[in-house]
Amino acid sequence: MDYHKTKVNNKHSGLKHILHMILCCGFPMVIIGFLPLITKLNPSAGATIAKILPFLCPVMMFLMVTMMIRNNKKSSCCESKYND
């Protein structure tokens, strides 16, 4: 079994990971940028969003990690058969 050959043949997309990170980290930053405008238009909605916002990134990161783990279990390296 050649570990390095199986690692190279793994179809892992870095672009998908980058897009998830942009979504998880960028989306809360965009909301922070628009928070003064939201508060000016509707103060109660702005207060609610301001209370939820600190928890948005950790929740989204948790969801991202669970999706990554679920996808890794579908295409596990142990499921393939090797000719030794």
N, C-alpha and C positions, 0 to 999 in steps of 0.2 A: 504494500500500500504506500503510495507516494502522497504524503500529506500536502505538499506544495502544489501538486497538479490539481488536486481536488479543490484547493483554496482558490486557485486562479480560475478554474472553470465555474466557480460559484457566480451566479448572475446577480450580484448585489449592486444596486444602483445608488450611487452617492447623491445623485440629483434628487431622488425621492426624499432622502434624509435632509438635504438642504431645504427643500420646500416645506417639510414638516417643521423644521427649526424656524424658518421665516414666519410661518403661520403662528407657531406657539409664542415666539418672542416679539414678532412685528405687530401682530394684531392688538395685543394690549398696549403697545406704544402708540399706535394710531388712535386707539380709544382715549388714551391720556391726552393726546394732542387735541382731540375734539371735545374733551370734557368741559372746558369753559363755555363753548358754544352750546352744548347740550344743557348745561346748567342754566344758561341764560334763557333758553327757550322753555325749558320745563325743569324747575328747581327740584321737584320731588324725584323725577327720573334721573337727574344728575347725581343726587344724593344716593340713590339706590345703586347706580352704576359705580360710583366711587367706593361703596361698601363691598361690592362684588369683585371689583377689579384686582385687588391683591391676590385673590384666590384663582383667578382665571389662568395664569401661566402654569402654576403647579397642576391644576386639573387637566389642562391640555397636554402637559408633558406626560402625566400618568397615562392618558389615553394613547399618546403616541408610543410610549414604551410597550403598552399592552398589545397594540397593533403590530409592533415590530416582533415581539415574542411570538405572537400567534402566527405571523408569516414565516418565522424561522422554523417553527415546529412542522409546518406543512412541507418545507423543503429541507429536511434534516440531512446532514451528510451521512448519518448512520443508516438511512433507508436504502442508499444505493449499494449495489453489489460490486465487489472488487474481485478481480481475477488475480489472485496471488500465485 
